């Protein structure tokens, strides 16, 4: 079961970071709310942390 899920974890995590980053940048470029941009950038940092944890877990899991 886990073998079927692992190949999709990293791309999904990276895509989530990219989507939130683009949403934040678009909001800033069109002059949207600074509060919304700040919240999106905070969410991006959280998602980057989760993505790093997932990537390191996959590397560790595949090396063992």
PDB file with SEQRES, HELIX, SHEET and CRYST1 records, atoms N, CA, C and O in Angstrom:
SEQRES   1 A   64  UNK UNK UNK UNK UNK UNK UNK UNK UNK UNK UNK UNK UNK          
SEQRES   2 A   64  UNK UNK UNK UNK UNK UNK UNK UNK UNK UNK UNK UNK UNK          
SEQRES   3 A   64  UNK UNK UNK UNK UNK UNK UNK UNK UNK UNK UNK UNK UNK          
SEQRES   4 A   64  UNK UNK UNK UNK UNK UNK UNK UNK UNK UNK UNK UNK UNK          
SEQRES   5 A   64  UNK UNK UNK UNK UNK UNK UNK UNK UNK UNK UNK UNK              
HELIX    1 AA1 UNK A    2  UNK A   29  1                                  28    
HELIX    2 AA2 UNK A   34  UNK A   63  1                                  30    
CRYST1    1.000    1.000    1.000  90.00  90.00  90.00 P 1           1          
ATOM      1  N   UNK A   1       0.824  -1.197   0.000  1.00  0.00           N  
ATOM      2  CA  UNK A   1       0.000   0.000   0.000  1.00  0.00           C  
ATOM      3  C   UNK A   1       0.868   1.260   0.000  1.00  0.00           C  
ATOM      4  O   UNK A   1       0.642   2.170  -0.798  1.00  0.00           O  
ATOM      5  N   UNK A   2       1.852   1.312   0.888  1.00  0.00           N  
ATOM      6  CA  UNK A   2       2.688   2.508   0.963  1.00  0.00           C  
ATOM      7  C   UNK A   2       3.512   2.699  -0.305  1.00  0.00           C  
ATOM      8  O   UNK A   2       3.838   3.827  -0.676  1.00  0.00           O  
ATOM      9  N   UNK A   3       3.847   1.595  -0.965  1.00  0.00           N  
ATOM     10  CA  UNK A   3       4.604   1.695  -2.211  1.00  0.00           C  
ATOM     11  C   UNK A   3       3.799   2.399  -3.299  1.00  0.00           C  
ATOM     12  O   UNK A   3       4.378   3.012  -4.196  1.00  0.00           O  
ATOM     13  N   UNK A   4       2.502   2.322  -3.232  1.00  0.00           N  
ATOM     14  CA  UNK A   4       1.657   2.972  -4.229  1.00  0.00           C  
ATOM     15  C   UNK A   4       1.502   4.468  -3.950  1.00  0.00           C  
ATOM     16  O   UNK A   4       1.229   5.242  -4.867  1.00  0.00           O  
ATOM     17  N   UNK A   5       1.671   4.874  -2.709  1.00  0.00           N  
ATOM     18  CA  UNK A   5       1.458   6.267  -2.320  1.00  0.00           C  
ATOM     19  C   UNK A   5       2.730   7.098  -2.398  1.00  0.00           C  
ATOM     20  O   UNK A   5       2.676   8.276  -2.750  1.00  0.00           O  
ATOM     21  N   UNK A   6       3.861   6.509  -2.079  1.00  0.00           N  
ATOM     22  CA  UNK A   6       5.124   7.243  -1.961  1.00  0.00           C  
ATOM     23  C   UNK A   6       5.492   8.019  -3.224  1.00  0.00           C  
ATOM     24  O   UNK A   6       5.922   9.166  -3.100  1.00  0.00           O  
ATOM     25  N   UNK A   7       5.353   7.468  -4.432  1.00  0.00           N  
ATOM     26  CA  UNK A   7       5.755   8.245  -5.614  1.00  0.00           C  
ATOM     27  C   UNK A   7       4.954   9.533  -5.820  1.00  0.00           C  
ATOM     28  O   UNK A   7       5.407  10.427  -6.535  1.00  0.00           O  
ATOM     29  N   UNK A   8       3.781   9.640  -5.211  1.00  0.00           N  
ATOM     30  CA  UNK A   8       2.946  10.816  -5.393  1.00  0.00           C  
ATOM     31  C   UNK A   8       3.105  11.856  -4.285  1.00  0.00           C  
ATOM     32  O   UNK A   8       2.660  12.992  -4.448  1.00  0.00           O  
ATOM     33  N   UNK A   9       3.719  11.499  -3.179  1.00  0.00           N  
ATOM     34  CA  UNK A   9       3.824  12.417  -2.049  1.00  0.00           C  
ATOM     35  C   UNK A   9       4.667  13.647  -2.367  1.00  0.00           C  
ATOM     36  O   UNK A   9       4.242  14.774  -2.111  1.00  0.00           O  
ATOM     37  N   UNK A  10       5.848  13.439  -2.917  1.00  0.00           N  
ATOM     38  CA  UNK A  10       6.754  14.558  -3.180  1.00  0.00           C  
ATOM     39  C   UNK A  10       6.171  15.507  -4.229  1.00  0.00           C  
ATOM     40  O   UNK A  10       6.148  16.713  -3.986  1.00  0.00           O  
ATOM     41  N   UNK A  11       5.700  15.025  -5.379  1.00  0.00           N  
ATOM     42  CA  UNK A  11       5.139  15.972  -6.346  1.00  0.00           C  
ATOM     43  C   UNK A  11       3.924  16.739  -5.818  1.00  0.00           C  
ATOM     44  O   UNK A  11       3.753  17.917  -6.132  1.00  0.00           O  
ATOM     45  N   UNK A  12       3.100  16.094  -5.038  1.00  0.00           N  
ATOM     46  CA  UNK A  12       1.926  16.782  -4.472  1.00  0.00           C  
ATOM     47  C   UNK A  12       2.376  17.861  -3.487  1.00  0.00           C  
ATOM     48  O   UNK A  12       1.828  18.963  -3.487  1.00  0.00           O  
ATOM     49  N   UNK A  13       3.358  17.557  -2.658  1.00  0.00           N  
ATOM     50  CA  UNK A  13       3.856  18.540  -1.690  1.00  0.00           C  
ATOM     51  C   UNK A  13       4.489  19.732  -2.404  1.00  0.00           C  
ATOM     52  O   UNK A  13       4.253  20.879  -2.023  1.00  0.00           O  
ATOM     53  N   UNK A  14       5.280  19.473  -3.423  1.00  0.00           N  
ATOM     54  CA  UNK A  14       5.927  20.557  -4.166  1.00  0.00           C  
ATOM     55  C   UNK A  14       4.886  21.382  -4.931  1.00  0.00           C  
ATOM     56  O   UNK A  14       4.989  22.607  -4.997  1.00  0.00           O  
ATOM     57  N   UNK A  15       3.908  20.724  -5.493  1.00  0.00           N  
ATOM     58  CA  UNK A  15       2.850  21.441  -6.216  1.00  0.00           C  
ATOM     59  C   UNK A  15       2.043  22.332  -5.271  1.00  0.00           C  
ATOM     60  O   UNK A  15       1.659  23.442  -5.640  1.00  0.00           O  
ATOM     61  N   UNK A  16       1.789  21.855  -4.069  1.00  0.00           N  
ATOM     62  CA  UNK A  16       1.047  22.658  -3.094  1.00  0.00           C  
ATOM     63  C   UNK A  16       1.820  23.929  -2.746  1.00  0.00           C  
ATOM     64  O   UNK A  16       1.238  25.009  -2.649  1.00  0.00           O  
ATOM     65  N   UNK A  17       3.128  23.794  -2.560  1.00  0.00           N  
ATOM     66  CA  UNK A  17       3.965  24.970  -2.275  1.00  0.00           C  
ATOM     67  C   UNK A  17       3.923  25.934  -3.457  1.00  0.00           C  
ATOM     68  O   UNK A  17       3.778  27.141  -3.267  1.00  0.00           O  
ATOM     69  N   UNK A  18       4.048  25.410  -4.669  1.00  0.00           N  
ATOM     70  CA  UNK A  18       4.053  26.265  -5.855  1.00  0.00           C  
ATOM     71  C   UNK A  18       2.726  27.002  -6.033  1.00  0.00           C  
ATOM     72  O   UNK A  18       2.713  28.181  -6.386  1.00  0.00           O  
ATOM     73  N   UNK A  19       1.624  26.317  -5.792  1.00  0.00           N  
ATOM     74  CA  UNK A  19       0.307  26.951  -5.947  1.00  0.00           C  
ATOM     75  C   UNK A  19       0.137  28.088  -4.950  1.00  0.00           C  
ATOM     76  O   UNK A  19      -0.318  29.171  -5.320  1.00  0.00           O  
ATOM     77  N   UNK A  20       0.494  27.856  -3.699  1.00  0.00           N  
ATOM     78  CA  UNK A  20       0.340  28.900  -2.684  1.00  0.00           C  
ATOM     79  C   UNK A  20       1.290  30.062  -2.976  1.00  0.00           C  
ATOM     80  O   UNK A  20       0.924  31.222  -2.784  1.00  0.00           O  
ATOM     81  N   UNK A  21       2.499  29.764  -3.435  1.00  0.00           N  
ATOM     82  CA  UNK A  21       3.438  30.825  -3.797  1.00  0.00           C  
ATOM     83  C   UNK A  21       2.873  31.681  -4.929  1.00  0.00           C  
ATOM     84  O   UNK A  21       2.913  32.909  -4.859  1.00  0.00           O  
ATOM     85  N   UNK A  22       2.353  31.041  -5.963  1.00  0.00           N  
ATOM     86  CA  UNK A  22       1.783  31.792  -7.081  1.00  0.00           C  
ATOM     87  C   UNK A  22       0.566  32.616  -6.661  1.00  0.00           C  
ATOM     88  O   UNK A  22       0.400  33.750  -7.109  1.00  0.00           O  
ATOM     89  N   UNK A  23      -0.278  32.056  -5.808  1.00  0.00           N  
ATOM     90  CA  UNK A  23      -1.428  32.817  -5.321  1.00  0.00           C  
ATOM     91  C   UNK A  23      -0.983  34.052  -4.546  1.00  0.00           C  
ATOM     92  O   UNK A  23      -1.558  35.129  -4.702  1.00  0.00           O  
ATOM     93  N   UNK A  24       0.031  33.897  -3.721  1.00  0.00           N  
ATOM     94  CA  UNK A  24       0.549  35.036  -2.962  1.00  0.00           C  
ATOM     95  C   UNK A  24       1.154  36.093  -3.856  1.00  0.00           C  
ATOM     96  O   UNK A  24       0.939  37.287  -3.651  1.00  0.00           O  
ATOM     97  N   UNK A  25       1.915  35.657  -4.853  1.00  0.00           N  
ATOM     98  CA  UNK A  25       2.525  36.613  -5.776  1.00  0.00           C  
ATOM     99  C   UNK A  25       1.474  37.328  -6.617  1.00  0.00           C  
ATOM    100  O   UNK A  25       1.566  38.537  -6.832  1.00  0.00           O  
ATOM    101  N   UNK A  26       0.488  36.594  -7.087  1.00  0.00           N  
ATOM    102  CA  UNK A  26      -0.582  37.220  -7.863  1.00  0.00           C  
ATOM    103  C   UNK A  26      -1.347  38.240  -7.031  1.00  0.00           C  
ATOM    104  O   UNK A  26      -1.704  39.310  -7.525  1.00  0.00           O  
ATOM    105  N   UNK A  27      -1.594  37.911  -5.784  1.00  0.00           N  
ATOM    106  CA  UNK A  27      -2.296  38.840  -4.905  1.00  0.00           C  
ATOM    107  C   UNK A  27      -1.482  40.118  -4.706  1.00  0.00           C  
ATOM    108  O   UNK A  27      -2.040  41.215  -4.689  1.00  0.00           O  
ATOM    109  N   UNK A  28      -0.168  39.977  -4.554  1.00  0.00           N  
ATOM    110  CA  UNK A  28       0.671  41.165  -4.376  1.00  0.00           C  
ATOM    111  C   UNK A  28       0.761  41.982  -5.664  1.00  0.00           C  
ATOM    112  O   UNK A  28       0.740  43.212  -5.616  1.00  0.00           O  
ATOM    113  N   UNK A  29       0.861  41.310  -6.816  1.00  0.00           N  
ATOM    114  CA  UNK A  29       1.009  42.019  -8.087  1.00  0.00           C  
ATOM    115  C   UNK A  29      -0.253  42.806  -8.456  1.00  0.00           C  
ATOM    116  O   UNK A  29      -0.159  43.884  -9.043  1.00  0.00           O  
ATOM    117  N   UNK A  30      -1.401  42.288  -8.125  1.00  0.00           N  
ATOM    118  CA  UNK A  30      -2.626  43.004  -8.488  1.00  0.00           C  
ATOM    119  C   UNK A  30      -3.048  44.002  -7.410  1.00  0.00           C  
ATOM    120  O   UNK A  30      -4.086  44.652  -7.533  1.00  0.00           O  
ATOM    121  N   UNK A  31      -2.250  44.120  -6.366  1.00  0.00           N  
ATOM    122  CA  UNK A  31      -2.526  45.111  -5.330  1.00  0.00           C  
ATOM    123  C   UNK A  31      -3.583  44.676  -4.350  1.00  0.00           C  
ATOM    124  O   UNK A  31      -4.323  45.507  -3.824  1.00  0.00           O  
ATOM    125  N   UNK A  32      -3.666  43.376  -4.095  1.00  0.00           N  
ATOM    126  CA  UNK A  32      -4.651  42.855  -3.154  1.00  0.00           C  
ATOM    127  C   UNK A  32      -4.288  43.180  -1.714  1.00  0.00           C  
ATOM    128  O   UNK A  32      -3.342  43.919  -1.443  1.00  0.00           O  
ATOM    129  N   UNK A  33      -5.035  42.630  -0.831  1.00  0.00           N  
ATOM    130  CA  UNK A  33      -4.851  42.868   0.597  1.00  0.00           C  
ATOM    131  C   UNK A  33      -3.480  42.375   1.059  1.00  0.00           C  
ATOM    132  O   UNK A  33      -3.062  41.262   0.739  1.00  0.00           O  
ATOM    133  N   UNK A  34      -2.797  43.222   1.811  1.00  0.00           N  
ATOM    134  CA  UNK A  34      -1.494  42.841   2.357  1.00  0.00           C  
ATOM    135  C   UNK A  34      -1.663  41.721   3.383  1.00  0.00           C  
ATOM    136  O   UNK A  34      -0.784  40.872   3.526  1.00  0.00           O  
ATOM    137  N   UNK A  35      -2.779  41.718   4.086  1.00  0.00           N  
ATOM    138  CA  UNK A  35      -3.036  40.679   5.076  1.00  0.00           C  
ATOM    139  C   UNK A  35      -3.174  39.317   4.402  1.00  0.00           C  
ATOM    140  O   UNK A  35      -2.670  38.315   4.909  1.00  0.00           O  
ATOM    141  N   UNK A  36      -3.855  39.281   3.261  1.00  0.00           N  
ATOM    142  CA  UNK A  36      -4.011  38.024   2.516  1.00  0.00           C  
ATOM    143  C   UNK A  36      -2.660  37.527   2.021  1.00  0.00           C  
ATOM    144  O   UNK A  36      -2.361  36.337   2.117  1.00  0.00           O  
ATOM    145  N   UNK A  37      -1.844  38.435   1.492  1.00  0.00           N  
ATOM    146  CA  UNK A  37      -0.511  38.057   1.027  1.00  0.00           C  
ATOM    147  C   UNK A  37       0.325  37.508   2.172  1.00  0.00           C  
ATOM    148  O   UNK A  37       1.030  36.511   2.013  1.00  0.00           O  
ATOM    149  N   UNK A  38       0.245  38.152   3.312  1.00  0.00           N  
ATOM    150  CA  UNK A  38       1.010  37.701   4.480  1.00  0.00           C  
ATOM    151  C   UNK A  38       0.557  36.306   4.911  1.00  0.00           C  
ATOM    152  O   UNK A  38       1.387  35.451   5.219  1.00  0.00           O  
ATOM    153  N   UNK A  39      -0.744  36.078   4.933  1.00  0.00           N  
ATOM    154  CA  UNK A  39      -1.256  34.765   5.316  1.00  0.00           C  
ATOM    155  C   UNK A  39      -0.841  33.690   4.314  1.00  0.00           C  
ATOM    156  O   UNK A  39      -0.510  32.571   4.704  1.00  0.00           O  
ATOM    157  N   UNK A  40      -0.859  34.024   3.030  1.00  0.00           N  
ATOM    158  CA  UNK A  40      -0.442  33.060   2.016  1.00  0.00           C  
ATOM    159  C   UNK A  40       1.044  32.742   2.135  1.00  0.00           C  
ATOM    160  O   UNK A  40       1.442  31.591   1.960  1.00  0.00           O  
ATOM    161  N   UNK A  41       1.862  33.734   2.427  1.00  0.00           N  
ATOM    162  CA  UNK A  41       3.292  33.481   2.573  1.00  0.00           C  
ATOM    163  C   UNK A  41       3.575  32.653   3.835  1.00  0.00           C  
ATOM    164  O   UNK A  41       4.490  31.829   3.846  1.00  0.00           O  
ATOM    165  N   UNK A  42       2.807  32.870   4.871  1.00  0.00           N  
ATOM    166  CA  UNK A  42       2.957  32.030   6.072  1.00  0.00           C  
ATOM    167  C   UNK A  42       2.556  30.589   5.772  1.00  0.00           C  
ATOM    168  O   UNK A  42       3.212  29.648   6.220  1.00  0.00           O  
ATOM    169  N   UNK A  43       1.473  30.422   5.010  1.00  0.00           N  
ATOM    170  CA  UNK A  43       1.050  29.085   4.609  1.00  0.00           C  
ATOM    171  C   UNK A  43       2.117  28.425   3.746  1.00  0.00           C  
ATOM    172  O   UNK A  43       2.358  27.224   3.865  1.00  0.00           O  
ATOM    173  N   UNK A  44       2.764  29.212   2.867  1.00  0.00           N  
ATOM    174  CA  UNK A  44       3.825  28.678   2.020  1.00  0.00           C  
ATOM    175  C   UNK A  44       4.986  28.156   2.853  1.00  0.00           C  
ATOM    176  O   UNK A  44       5.526  27.087   2.567  1.00  0.00           O  
ATOM    177  N   UNK A  45       5.367  28.894   3.867  1.00  0.00           N  
ATOM    178  CA  UNK A  45       6.465  28.450   4.735  1.00  0.00           C  
ATOM    179  C   UNK A  45       6.090  27.145   5.430  1.00  0.00           C  
ATOM    180  O   UNK A  45       6.912  26.233   5.522  1.00  0.00           O  
ATOM    181  N   UNK A  46       4.866  27.050   5.915  1.00  0.00           N  
ATOM    182  CA  UNK A  46       4.401  25.815   6.558  1.00  0.00           C  
ATOM    183  C   UNK A  46       4.424  24.652   5.572  1.00  0.00           C  
ATOM    184  O   UNK A  46       4.880  23.558   5.906  1.00  0.00           O  
ATOM    185  N   UNK A  47       3.930  24.890   4.350  1.00  0.00           N  
ATOM    186  CA  UNK A  47       3.916  23.828   3.345  1.00  0.00           C  
ATOM    187  C   UNK A  47       5.330  23.436   2.923  1.00  0.00           C  
ATOM    188  O   UNK A  47       5.585  22.268   2.629  1.00  0.00           O  
ATOM    189  N   UNK A  48       6.244  24.393   2.890  1.00  0.00           N  
ATOM    190  CA  UNK A  48       7.637  24.058   2.583  1.00  0.00           C  
ATOM    191  C   UNK A  48       8.216  23.159   3.670  1.00  0.00           C  
ATOM    192  O   UNK A  48       8.932  22.204   3.370  1.00  0.00           O  
ATOM    193  N   UNK A  49       7.911  23.458   4.918  1.00  0.00           N  
ATOM    194  CA  UNK A  49       8.380  22.613   6.020  1.00  0.00           C  
ATOM    195  C   UNK A  49       7.838  21.194   5.875  1.00  0.00           C  
ATOM    196  O   UNK A  49       8.575  20.221   6.033  1.00  0.00           O  
ATOM    197  N   UNK A  50       6.557  21.087   5.577  1.00  0.00           N  
ATOM    198  CA  UNK A  50       5.945  19.770   5.397  1.00  0.00           C  
ATOM    199  C   UNK A  50       6.558  19.051   4.203  1.00  0.00           C  
ATOM    200  O   UNK A  50       6.802  17.846   4.263  1.00  0.00           O  
ATOM    201  N   UNK A  51       6.810  19.784   3.116  1.00  0.00           N  
ATOM    202  CA  UNK A  51       7.421  19.180   1.932  1.00  0.00           C  
ATOM    203  C   UNK A  51       8.823  18.661   2.234  1.00  0.00           C  
ATOM    204  O   UNK A  51       9.199  17.588   1.762  1.00  0.00           O  
ATOM    205  N   UNK A  52       9.591  19.400   3.004  1.00  0.00           N  
ATOM    206  CA  UNK A  52      10.940  18.951   3.371  1.00  0.00           C  
ATOM    207  C   UNK A  52      10.867  17.698   4.222  1.00  0.00           C  
ATOM    208  O   UNK A  52      11.646  16.766   4.025  1.00  0.00           O  
ATOM    209  N   UNK A  53       9.936  17.668   5.169  1.00  0.00           N  
ATOM    210  CA  UNK A  53       9.757  16.475   6.005  1.00  0.00           C  
ATOM    211  C   UNK A  53       9.396  15.272   5.132  1.00  0.00           C  
ATOM    212  O   UNK A  53       9.933  14.181   5.325  1.00  0.00           O  
ATOM    213  N   UNK A  54       8.493  15.467   4.177  1.00  0.00           N  
ATOM    214  CA  UNK A  54       8.093  14.376   3.285  1.00  0.00           C  
ATOM    215  C   UNK A  54       9.275  13.910   2.446  1.00  0.00           C  
ATOM    216  O   UNK A  54       9.511  12.708   2.319  1.00  0.00           O  
ATOM    217  N   UNK A  55      10.017  14.848   1.876  1.00  0.00           N  
ATOM    218  CA  UNK A  55      11.169  14.487   1.032  1.00  0.00           C  
ATOM    219  C   UNK A  55      12.212  13.724   1.840  1.00  0.00           C  
ATOM    220  O   UNK A  55      12.733  12.705   1.385  1.00  0.00           O  
ATOM    221  N   UNK A  56      12.512  14.212   3.027  1.00  0.00           N  
ATOM    222  CA  UNK A  56      13.502  13.520   3.865  1.00  0.00           C  
ATOM    223  C   UNK A  56      12.992  12.141   4.280  1.00  0.00           C  
ATOM    224  O   UNK A  56      13.770  11.190   4.349  1.00  0.00           O  
ATOM    225  N   UNK A  57      11.693  12.024   4.556  1.00  0.00           N  
ATOM    226  CA  UNK A  57      11.122  10.726   4.899  1.00  0.00           C  
ATOM    227  C   UNK A  57      11.200   9.743   3.740  1.00  0.00           C  
ATOM    228  O   UNK A  57      11.492   8.564   3.942  1.00  0.00           O  
ATOM    229  N   UNK A  58      10.942  10.220   2.530  1.00  0.00           N  
ATOM    230  CA  UNK A  58      11.012   9.350   1.365  1.00  0.00           C  
ATOM    231  C   UNK A  58      12.449   8.912   1.123  1.00  0.00           C  
ATOM    232  O   UNK A  58      12.701   7.747   0.814  1.00  0.00           O  
ATOM    233  N   UNK A  59      13.393   9.840   1.261  1.00  0.00           N  
ATOM    234  CA  UNK A  59      14.817   9.488   1.084  1.00  0.00           C  
ATOM    235  C   UNK A  59      15.224   8.447   2.124  1.00  0.00           C  
ATOM    236  O   UNK A  59      15.884   7.461   1.799  1.00  0.00           O  
ATOM    237  N   UNK A  60      14.827   8.673   3.370  1.00  0.00           N  
ATOM    238  CA  UNK A  60      15.174   7.724   4.430  1.00  0.00           C  
ATOM    239  C   UNK A  60      14.517   6.358   4.182  1.00  0.00           C  
ATOM    240  O   UNK A  60      15.154   5.318   4.347  1.00  0.00           O  
ATOM    241  N   UNK A  61      13.240   6.371   3.785  1.00  0.00           N  
ATOM    242  CA  UNK A  61      12.502   5.127   3.566  1.00  0.00           C  
ATOM    243  C   UNK A  61      13.103   4.335   2.410  1.00  0.00           C  
ATOM    244  O   UNK A  61      13.208   3.111   2.492  1.00  0.00           O  
ATOM    245  N   UNK A  62      13.495   5.010   1.342  1.00  0.00           N  
ATOM    246  CA  UNK A  62      14.056   4.301   0.194  1.00  0.00           C  
ATOM    247  C   UNK A  62      15.480   3.807   0.435  1.00  0.00           C  
ATOM    248  O   UNK A  62      15.923   2.856  -0.209  1.00  0.00           O  
ATOM    249  N   UNK A  63      16.193   4.443   1.351  1.00  0.00           N  
ATOM    250  CA  UNK A  63      17.569   4.004   1.616  1.00  0.00           C  
ATOM    251  C   UNK A  63      17.623   2.797   2.538  1.00  0.00           C  
ATOM    252  O   UNK A  63      18.646   2.116   2.596  1.00  0.00           O  
ATOM    253  N   UNK A  64      16.558   2.522   3.252  1.00  0.00           N  
ATOM    254  CA  UNK A  64      16.585   1.385   4.179  1.00  0.00           C  
ATOM    255  C   UNK A  64      16.089   0.108   3.562  1.00  0.00           C  
ATOM    256  O   UNK A  64      16.057  -0.927   4.228  1.00  0.00           O  
TER     257      UNK A  64                                                      
END                                                                             
